[in-house]
Amino acid sequence: MRLDVSDEETISQAAKQLEQHEEPVSLIINVAGVLHGPGFSPEKKLAQVSPEALRRVFEVNAFGPLLVAKHFHRLLRHDHRSVFASLSARVGSISDNRLGGWYAYRASKAAQNMFTKTLSIELGRVAPNAVVIGLHPGTVDTRLSEPFQNGVPEHKLFTPEYSVERLLAVIGAVTSDDTGKVFDFRGEEILP
């Protein structure tokens, strides 16, 4: 099935397709994210901020996961444990921002984290077995991080397989007490 987090109709159609399956849904992971693209990259200073880049980055990183939740949340409302997880980033932590820059990406991930917390409260009222979390995968060797890998020590640049393995372990360990939180690949909470 095709799903584009910046196209709500595709999200709605994908959710309707999934509803046709008889098995309850136990895990939804939103992995869509954007850091750079044609004509934009992370801002190193305020003068580089562009409304077009802000819109695009927020559309994918913040609005996308929220729209996925809007259309898929009802599939998590059952008597079994379920998890809604979205890839976030440590740079979305306001308290952890020591370097500045990357305005659009940082702010979009902070907004995503707020949406995660807010969703966890609403879903907790109607689906007490659902856990809603954000996940920081670390620096993963993908096209998203490729232009920014120069300063990353080799042991801190993860293969996609390693990152997925770690994130699945975190997902497997979270409980209803963890809903609304953001965790890194080690299972450590990232504070807002």
N, C-alpha and C positions, 0 to 999 in steps of 0.2 A: 504494500500500500504506500502511496505517496503522501508525504506530510512536509509542509514548509511552514515553520513557525511564524513567518511573516505573512502568511495567507490563511486567515481564519477559516475560510471555507474548506481548505484541505484538512485542517485539524478536525473540524466537525465531521467531515466524511470519513476520516480514519477512525474516529471514535465510534461512529455508527457501524463501520465494518467490524470493529473489535467486539461490539455488543452482540454480534451474531454468534460468537463462540459460546459454548455452553459452560466452559470452565470459568470459575471466578478469577479475576485478574489479581495477582498478588504483588506485581512490581511494575512500575512505570518509571523509566529514567529518561529525563530530558537531557540530551547531550549537545544540543545546538548552542553555538556560541560564535561570536565574531570579535576579533581584536583589531584586525586590519583588513583592508580590501582595496579594490580599485579606487585610487584617488584619496585614500586616507590611511593613516597609521596612528599609533598611540602618540598623543601630544606630549612633548617634552616641556613645553611652556605654554602659558595662557594664550599667547598670540597665535598659536596653532589651532586653537579650538574652532571648530566649524559646525554650524547648525546642521548641515547635511550629515556629517559623520555622527554627531550626537544622536540624531533621529535614527539612523541605521543601526547603531550599536545598541541603543535602548530598545529598538523594535525587536531585535533578535535576543539580546541577553536578558532583558527585563520583561517586556511584554510577551515574548514568545512562551516562556515557561508558565506565565499566568494564564494565557489562552489555552495552552495544553491542559492545565489543571481545570479550567472552566469546562472543557468538553469531555475530559476523561474522569473527573473526580467521582462521578456516580458509579463507575465501574469498580471503585475501591470500597464501596459501601456494602459490606457483607460481614458475615460472622467470623471470618478468618483474618489473620494478620495480613496487612498490605502495606506497601511502601510507595510513596511518590517522592522521587529524588530528582534533583536538578544539579547539573554541574555548575558550580559557582567558582569562586577564586578567592584566595587569601587577600588579594588586593581590594576586595570588596569590604574588608573590615575597616571601619572608620578609625577604631582605636589602634590598629596596627599600621596605619599609613605613616611611614617615616621618610619616604622618598619624594612624595608629591608626583606631579605629572600624571599622564594616562587618565585624564579627566573623564572622558566618555566611558572607558572600560571600567574604571574604579566605581564611578557613580552608577553605572548600569548594574554592576554586580551587587552594590549596596542596596539598590532598589529591588533587585531580585531576592536578596536575603530578607528584606522586609515583606515582600510578597509571600515568601516561604513561611515566615512566622505568622502572617495574617491568615493564610490558607490553613495552617495547622490548627489555628483556633476554631475557624469555621468548620473544618472537616472533623475536628475532634468532637463537636456537638452531635454530628449525625453518623459518624463512622469511628467509634472509639477504638477500633482495632487498626486504624490507619495511622501510619507514621509518615510525616512530611519532613524532609530534610534537604539541606544543601550539601554538596560535596566538593571539596577542593582536591583535584587529582594530582597535584604536584606539577612540576614542569615536565610535560610529556613531549616526546620527539614526534611532533606533528606539524602540519603546515601552519597551524595557528601560532606555535612558538618558534618555528624555524628562524625567522629573522632576528630573534632575540636570544639565541642560545649561546652566543659567544662567551658571555661571562658566567655561564652555568657550569659548575664543576661536574665532571663526568658522572660521578656517583649520585648526582642530584637530577640528572636528565634521565627520565624513565621511558622505557618502551611502553607502547600502548598496552601490551599484554600485562606487564607488571602493574601498571596503574589500575587497569580493570580488575585484576585479581585482588588488589588491596581494597578498592572501592566496594567490590562485592562482599569482602569480609566485613567491612564497616556496615554495609546494608544488612548483612546477616546478624550483626550484633546489636543493632539499635532496638530500643523498646519504646513503648508509648511515652515514657519519661523523657525521651530524646526529641520528641516531635517539635518542630519549629527551630531546631538548631542547625548549625553548619559545622561539618566535620572535615578534617583533612584525611588524606590517604592512610594515616596511622591510626585514625579513630579519635584523634584529639580535637576537642571543640575549638572552633575559631570564634572568638568573641566579636560582637558587633562593633 
